[in-house]
Amino acid sequence: MRDADCTAFLQWALPQLDMHWLGFRKVRHQVCKRVRHRIAALGLNGFAAYRERLEGDAQEWRVLDQFCHITMSRFFRDRGVFDCLRTGILPTVAERACSERRPVRCWSAGCASGEEPYSMRILWDLGSGCAGPKTEMLLVATDIDGELLARARVGCYGRTSLREVPPDLIARAFEQVGSHFCIQEQHREGVIFLKQDLRSEAPSGAFDLILCRYLAFTYFAPSLRQKVLTVFAERLVPDGFLVVGSHEQLADPRFVSAAGMPHVFTKAG
């Protein structure tokens, strides 16, 4: 089964899943490997036969959809983004929440195995410059993959997930258990993991900050991105922040680029 055949197959199948082919070009080999294994398990003869199977079996589309979930997660991925969070965004939302006498509420959309929300929690606890100890953070982390969420709830990771974490921060925020590093209990407080599909579900309530990196604005089709942006606009408080990936672009009149913070946007008006 040639790579060209898989590419042609994905260019046909992905739009029917509301996915964007261009976002999958660099990770297509990962998806193709999964699809090839499925084709072999079904006893089919190549991508053309699998396409015929899909055309006659609605349930198989759900299997293919699972193969298209790309997860590449590690702590403090894109350090520049987390520097912006630490020095600018978190102190701002903390001051606002403190003045309104309420907790800060954040949403990590597409949290995978939990590295992003725990990174946020660690920043908040150890170095955010927040407005006093009475300001709480409640962090909702959502993902479609139940197995990844189970790993997130355990909160223990191999060293490769921590390769962007300074050694002193590892010592302060993690406990080593054998070859793994586990989030200390105090940095788990206020972090809630929910199994949700961003394409059709969202946590309730209003949020000061939403992180959606390397998911909607990389892999979703343009029409689905607009649907997700509508949800984000509804969920964000006035002047709330939306953070996207460092290689992602956002052009929508409901969001304004934050000065000096690339890939950070505020809710307009």
C-alpha angles and dihedrals in degrees: 000000000000126000089237090058091052092048091053090047093052092047087057099040105039097065088054088058091049088251128138116237094206090061091056099051095097094043099037093109090061092051093042091054091055093047092049090054090050092049090052092047090053092048093238128150107237140307096308090059091047090052089054089050091053093048090058102034120059092185092061090063088067090055092050091048090059090053089058096060106110118197124184108157136162138151117283092359106187098020091203091064092051091047087057090049092050099045103031120010105041095047089049096051091042092055091048094049092045092053089050092045096234138109123270109251122206134178124206105197114200094013096170109190094351107264094126099050092043089050088054092048092049091050090050094049100041111026118001098110089230126183099265136309095280092068106096129201121216112192123192115196120191135187138159095229113086094192092055091048090053089055090048092054090052088051099202122129143181121248093258090067089058100047092115094047116099113241093242090055091049088055093049100044107029139056117213113231110180107305093341134083116221127201111251114249096248091059091056094060115112094012113123123184119207131183104232137146107229090210091068110006139058135173116258126250136043124297134207092203135022123189116197109163129167096354122073097020094046107035107021123091115250094255091052091048089058090051090052092047089054089055091048092050090051094047099045121089116234108291090010119154131248118194121197132181122288091246095045130095130210125194113171129130090227091066132054125201112250112239113256093000112096114209092016117111136183126215108258122235 
